[in-house]
Amino acid sequence: IPHFSNPDVLYQGVPTGFDIGSDAEANNYLAFLATAPILANYRCSGDCNDNGIEDSIEIADGTAEDCDENGIPDTCQVDFDNDGIIDACESERVPIRVPEDTPSIHSAIALSESGAHEIIVGPGTWLGEVRTLSKSSVIRGSLGPEYTSIDAGSSLRAMRIFGSSTPETIVSDLTLTGGNVTGDGGGLLIDFANPTIRNCYFINNNASYAGGGLRITSGYPLIDDCQFNGNAALYGGGISSWSGLPVIRNCRFTGNTSISGGHGGGYSSWDSPAIFESCIFQDNICVTGTGGAIFTNSNPNYLIEVSDTRFCENEPDDINSSTWQDNGGNIFGTFCPDCLGDATGDFVVNVNDVLYLISAWNTADPNADFDGDGLVDADDVLILLIYFGEPCP
């Protein structure tokens, strides 16, 4: 399946397929992802406990319990917390902790059941590519994106969500970084899925075609309280969407790039409406095309709706087209306000800025010299403490 008509796979240097939306689109890989779960679940039958009696017969005559009514006896399903109730029938998701319960995110997903488990990932750097395997999974960092990263090592993408994933699939409190792919979605690729992505950082990911940080293909995700910093692609350095409807709230796009020949430094849309609420686009660049912050293919049937969003220092423009819907509260300016206390440049004042300031102590480092007196000292510490825990304006 991964090698049949797939734009992400090369044979003798030539892609075996073409991206959806191109003139010669051919991506049967995506079609397989959409239909495989349906076919796989067409009939639930078998003898999971190998006792020589069909599961359906045991369930029908009452000799086997099936509390979640999925056609599989409870004795064949997971009871990870060993409380005598299978996890699929618990009132709340049962946690699987990485690395305490299992050594990797990949193994935790393999152990988990759709809708039954929450995968909690401890501090550290974990290897991509992470795939949700069409399960309705919750995957979150235990302490936040500052402490837990999925790193693709500049040779893979960090994460892929595909197939039958629903809004109950939640990815949160993680940093996705180091993605570098030929094709789409360096940090995260969402294929035919509708997950919730919350409080995640997409940093320094690259894709040769679309969605350096995040690519959405026929998906309806909610992207909430995320940061897209330093990502690059031909179309949509931060995010690219095709034939989907993302809702993007409280997100910051900073220093993302649409490389030469493309469009949309921060975000690129092709036949894909989108809703932006309370976001910031700063210092995003489209090298040779248009849409420094947002690019849309100007189809009035697929409007980009924008409200309470700030645009500043994007090049060569903020939005390439007049075909978008201004829902009010938007601010367009040449310069962005300073962010006092943010020594690391990640647009939030937190413990990383404290560590940076300590490393720059008694120097003239301009990133930590918040009062501009030429010396990093106690006065700068006081300024940092005032704004600690605050997002930048």
Legacy VTK file of the C-alpha trace (Angstrom):
# vtk DataFile Version 3.0
C-alpha trace
ASCII
DATASET POLYDATA
POINTS 393 float
0.000 0.000 0.000
2.653 2.654 0.868
4.338 2.249 -2.523
1.396 2.345 -4.922
0.786 5.711 -6.600
2.276 7.717 -3.741
3.822 11.181 -4.335
5.944 10.752 -1.190
7.722 7.650 -2.587
10.419 7.858 -5.259
11.464 5.141 -7.683
14.773 5.826 -9.413
14.389 9.450 -8.377
10.886 9.875 -9.818
7.699 10.181 -7.688
5.367 7.198 -8.076
2.314 9.477 -7.891
1.156 13.091 -8.054
-0.353 15.279 -5.330
-4.090 15.823 -5.205
-4.804 19.174 -6.827
-2.081 18.900 -9.451
-2.935 18.532 -13.143
-2.023 14.838 -13.159
-3.205 13.950 -9.663
-2.637 10.286 -8.826
-2.539 9.358 -5.162
-4.203 6.019 -4.612
-2.331 5.798 -1.315
-4.780 8.345 0.147
-7.729 6.384 -1.242
-6.448 3.218 0.418
-6.112 5.043 3.750
-9.725 6.187 3.531
-11.207 2.815 2.556
-9.014 0.302 4.412
-10.652 0.834 7.853
-14.114 0.412 6.313
-13.163 -2.872 4.651
-11.287 -4.128 7.689
-14.338 -3.580 9.912
-16.868 -4.988 7.430
-17.306 -8.189 9.422
-16.283 -8.895 13.003
-15.957 -12.653 13.395
-13.471 -15.252 14.482
-12.321 -17.141 17.514
-10.112 -14.710 19.393
-9.588 -16.976 22.412
-8.865 -20.092 20.299
-11.369 -22.291 22.133
-12.942 -23.671 18.961
-16.175 -21.677 19.326
-17.004 -18.655 17.191
-16.914 -15.423 19.204
-20.352 -14.441 17.903
-21.848 -17.705 19.232
-20.315 -17.251 22.682
-21.584 -13.691 22.882
-25.051 -14.691 21.679
-25.472 -17.518 24.197
-24.062 -15.461 27.085
-20.954 -17.536 27.742
-18.781 -14.543 26.783
-19.231 -10.926 27.900
-19.087 -8.105 25.341
-19.569 -4.918 27.341
-18.735 -2.533 24.474
-20.804 -4.543 21.968
-18.055 -4.635 19.356
-18.391 -8.341 18.628
-15.190 -9.266 20.478
-15.319 -11.048 23.855
-14.065 -8.944 26.748
-11.475 -11.604 27.588
-9.736 -10.772 24.300
-9.546 -7.021 24.957
-7.167 -4.882 26.957
-7.446 -4.260 30.691
-4.302 -2.185 31.021
-5.000 -0.990 34.560
-5.934 -4.507 35.736
-9.132 -3.436 37.493
-11.289 -6.205 36.032
-13.031 -3.894 33.556
-11.776 -3.799 29.967
-10.481 -0.348 29.127
-13.000 0.156 26.315
-15.790 0.055 28.931
-14.198 2.388 31.485
-15.953 5.711 32.080
-12.690 7.584 31.393
-9.708 6.885 29.173
-7.071 4.690 30.780
-3.548 6.191 30.716
-0.601 4.498 29.032
2.567 6.263 30.120
5.743 6.552 28.095
8.309 5.393 29.146
6.952 4.031 32.458
4.484 1.548 30.918
5.998 1.080 27.468
9.289 2.333 26.017
8.062 4.366 23.021
5.120 6.298 21.608
4.948 3.765 18.767
4.491 0.844 21.149
1.940 2.800 23.205
-0.186 3.393 20.098
0.091 -0.282 19.165
-1.132 -1.271 22.667
-3.953 1.267 22.734
-7.542 0.769 21.646
-9.510 3.422 19.821
-11.295 5.716 22.279
-10.135 3.752 25.333
-6.666 5.095 26.138
-4.734 8.287 26.742
-1.043 8.144 25.868
0.955 10.393 28.204
4.487 11.069 26.996
7.166 12.022 29.479
9.859 14.685 29.049
12.554 14.139 26.452
13.006 13.783 22.720
11.152 10.941 21.019
11.671 9.540 17.561
9.319 10.236 14.629
7.479 9.258 12.510
4.600 8.696 14.910
1.422 7.280 13.291
-1.951 7.063 15.010
-2.965 3.956 12.967
-6.519 5.252 12.363
-7.251 5.030 16.094
-9.101 7.707 18.042
-6.079 8.401 20.203
-5.175 10.985 22.819
-1.439 11.681 22.779
-0.089 14.412 25.033
3.107 15.553 26.617
3.030 15.281 30.380
4.624 18.686 31.068
4.022 20.669 27.876
5.734 21.301 24.523
8.764 22.912 26.146
9.736 19.541 27.624
8.492 16.865 25.209
9.490 16.734 21.529
8.918 14.382 18.627
11.973 14.803 16.416
12.059 13.410 12.883
15.835 13.805 12.653
15.673 15.797 9.379
14.879 12.647 7.379
11.197 11.828 8.103
8.049 13.643 9.170
7.339 13.895 12.877
3.739 12.629 12.885
0.934 11.403 10.634
-2.777 11.194 11.468
-4.875 9.421 8.880
-7.981 7.415 8.181
-10.932 7.378 10.553
-9.526 9.726 13.204
-12.241 11.912 14.762
-12.273 15.024 16.994
-11.718 12.536 19.841
-8.205 12.136 18.440
-6.301 14.774 20.399
-2.619 15.642 20.115
-1.465 18.182 22.682
1.451 19.626 24.629
4.139 18.424 22.197
6.812 19.970 20.003
7.031 18.527 16.483
10.391 19.298 14.918
13.051 18.082 12.510
10.597 17.016 9.814
12.040 16.942 6.311
10.040 15.202 3.574
9.731 15.027 -0.183
6.053 15.830 -0.513
3.661 17.073 2.167
3.613 17.714 5.892
7.084 17.935 7.391
5.880 18.267 10.983
2.426 16.697 10.743
0.364 15.243 7.908
-3.421 14.985 8.449
-5.031 12.737 5.804
-8.829 12.398 5.716
-9.075 12.953 9.473
-10.610 15.455 11.889
-8.371 15.588 14.972
-7.863 18.285 17.580
-4.302 19.675 17.795
-3.790 21.785 20.912
-0.846 23.597 22.530
1.752 22.170 20.155
4.874 23.784 18.706
5.810 23.162 15.068
9.443 24.232 14.784
11.941 23.935 11.912
10.104 21.453 9.708
10.392 21.297 5.920
8.369 19.825 3.048
9.334 19.998 -0.608
5.731 20.574 -1.716
3.103 21.661 0.826
2.803 22.237 4.562
6.232 22.592 6.102
4.766 22.528 9.598
1.363 20.949 8.904
-0.432 19.635 5.815
-4.200 19.001 5.830
-5.696 16.851 3.066
-9.505 16.592 3.104
-9.578 17.026 6.875
-11.570 19.158 9.320
-9.172 19.622 12.246
-9.239 22.116 15.081
-5.810 23.731 15.555
-5.825 25.547 18.879
-3.163 27.492 20.792
-0.258 26.284 18.625
2.923 27.934 17.370
4.440 27.572 13.914
8.015 28.845 13.864
10.719 28.501 11.208
8.947 26.002 8.943
9.315 25.985 5.141
7.621 24.509 2.059
6.763 25.425 -1.515
3.127 26.039 -0.528
2.329 26.963 3.069
5.499 27.173 5.095
3.466 26.953 8.318
0.257 25.195 7.193
-1.147 24.068 3.845
-4.714 22.848 3.364
-6.335 21.168 0.372
-10.051 20.380 0.255
-10.467 20.635 4.013
-11.927 23.012 6.584
-9.510 23.737 9.411
-10.469 25.965 12.333
-7.331 27.721 13.581
-7.548 29.570 16.909
-5.084 31.403 19.132
-2.132 30.349 16.970
1.097 32.198 16.173
2.897 31.988 12.835
6.413 33.413 12.955
9.323 33.187 10.534
7.764 30.614 8.201
8.763 30.579 4.528
7.253 29.714 1.188
10.327 28.832 -0.846
11.029 30.085 -4.368
8.217 29.343 -6.803
5.475 28.878 -4.207
2.902 30.848 -2.217
1.839 31.350 1.379
4.617 31.889 3.893
2.384 31.308 6.906
-0.622 29.523 5.396
-1.626 28.308 1.928
-5.100 27.240 0.886
-6.273 25.512 -2.290
-10.031 24.952 -2.632
-10.150 24.834 1.142
-12.086 27.241 3.362
-10.596 28.044 6.739
-11.460 29.980 9.885
-8.799 32.006 11.717
-9.594 33.435 15.158
-7.262 35.431 17.430
-4.031 34.509 15.619
-0.764 36.357 14.966
1.182 36.337 11.672
4.607 37.916 12.042
7.680 37.904 9.828
6.479 35.207 7.435
7.970 35.327 3.945
6.956 34.258 0.459
10.232 34.367 -1.455
8.949 34.838 -5.026
5.156 34.478 -4.884
2.361 36.122 -2.920
0.682 35.719 0.439
3.412 36.403 2.952
0.991 35.484 5.765
-1.967 33.850 3.965
-2.391 32.648 0.371
-5.763 31.638 -1.064
-6.529 30.643 -4.641
-9.256 33.326 -4.681
-12.177 30.954 -5.198
-15.216 32.667 -3.598
-16.704 29.244 -2.873
-13.852 28.542 -0.424
-13.588 31.663 1.709
-10.923 32.269 4.316
-12.609 33.852 7.353
-10.395 35.946 9.650
-11.190 37.667 12.954
-9.212 39.299 15.805
-5.922 38.496 14.075
-2.736 40.598 13.909
-0.559 40.850 10.787
2.860 42.510 10.783
6.219 42.327 8.994
5.053 39.680 6.499
6.580 39.849 3.011
5.675 40.703 0.317
2.102 41.103 1.659
-0.247 39.848 4.335
-3.049 38.272 2.272
-2.634 37.862 -1.478
-6.289 38.256 -2.442
-9.301 40.416 -1.678
-11.413 37.234 -1.724
-11.545 36.618 2.007
-14.032 37.445 4.734
-13.106 40.041 7.337
-15.037 39.129 10.482
-13.675 42.104 12.408
-11.010 42.901 14.959
-8.081 42.366 12.569
-4.976 44.557 12.805
-2.573 45.162 9.912
0.680 46.932 10.723
4.184 47.424 9.405
5.855 46.624 12.727
5.043 44.188 15.502
5.200 45.182 19.165
8.121 44.080 21.263
7.771 41.099 23.545
9.503 41.954 26.805
10.900 38.958 28.647
11.046 36.735 25.573
14.781 36.031 25.300
14.431 32.863 23.195
12.113 34.340 20.550
9.393 31.689 20.882
6.745 34.331 21.726
6.011 33.151 25.220
7.816 34.081 28.439
8.638 30.914 30.355
11.403 28.947 32.058
13.411 28.766 28.828
13.809 32.551 28.977
15.009 32.309 32.574
17.671 29.787 31.540
18.693 31.945 28.592
19.002 35.019 30.797
21.192 33.128 33.278
23.477 32.005 30.433
23.757 35.625 29.241
24.291 37.071 32.722
26.605 40.095 32.928
26.903 40.357 29.131
25.450 42.789 26.593
23.357 40.120 24.849
20.492 42.160 23.292
18.072 39.210 23.489
18.198 39.252 27.299
18.932 42.963 27.867
15.271 43.901 28.207
15.818 47.413 29.566
18.397 48.234 26.877
21.085 49.522 29.252
23.839 47.381 27.711
24.058 44.854 30.550
22.083 41.731 31.467
21.543 42.109 35.211
18.967 42.079 38.008
16.861 44.772 36.354
16.288 42.444 33.401
15.307 39.653 35.789
12.629 41.915 37.267
11.223 42.656 33.794
11.142 38.954 32.947
9.279 38.166 36.183
6.637 40.773 35.389
5.793 39.068 32.091
6.519 35.457 33.118
3.843 33.059 31.902
2.363 35.579 29.489
2.055 35.146 25.715
3.381 37.968 23.595
0.900 40.596 22.376
LINES 1 394
393 0 1 2 3 4 5 6 7 8 9 10 11 12 13 14 15 16 17 18 19 20 21 22 23 24 25 26 27 28 29 30 31 32 33 34 35 36 37 38 39 40 41 42 43 44 45 46 47 48 49 50 51 52 53 54 55 56 57 58 59 60 61 62 63 64 65 66 67 68 69 70 71 72 73 74 75 76 77 78 79 80 81 82 83 84 85 86 87 88 89 90 91 92 93 94 95 96 97 98 99 100 101 102 103 104 105 106 107 108 109 110 111 112 113 114 115 116 117 118 119 120 121 122 123 124 125 126 127 128 129 130 131 132 133 134 135 136 137 138 139 140 141 142 143 144 145 146 147 148 149 150 151 152 153 154 155 156 157 158 159 160 161 162 163 164 165 166 167 168 169 170 171 172 173 174 175 176 177 178 179 180 181 182 183 184 185 186 187 188 189 190 191 192 193 194 195 196 197 198 199 200 201 202 203 204 205 206 207 208 209 210 211 212 213 214 215 216 217 218 219 220 221 222 223 224 225 226 227 228 229 230 231 232 233 234 235 236 237 238 239 240 241 242 243 244 245 246 247 248 249 250 251 252 253 254 255 256 257 258 259 260 261 262 263 264 265 266 267 268 269 270 271 272 273 274 275 276 277 278 279 280 281 282 283 284 285 286 287 288 289 290 291 292 293 294 295 296 297 298 299 300 301 302 303 304 305 306 307 308 309 310 311 312 313 314 315 316 317 318 319 320 321 322 323 324 325 326 327 328 329 330 331 332 333 334 335 336 337 338 339 340 341 342 343 344 345 346 347 348 349 350 351 352 353 354 355 356 357 358 359 360 361 362 363 364 365 366 367 368 369 370 371 372 373 374 375 376 377 378 379 380 381 382 383 384 385 386 387 388 389 390 391 392
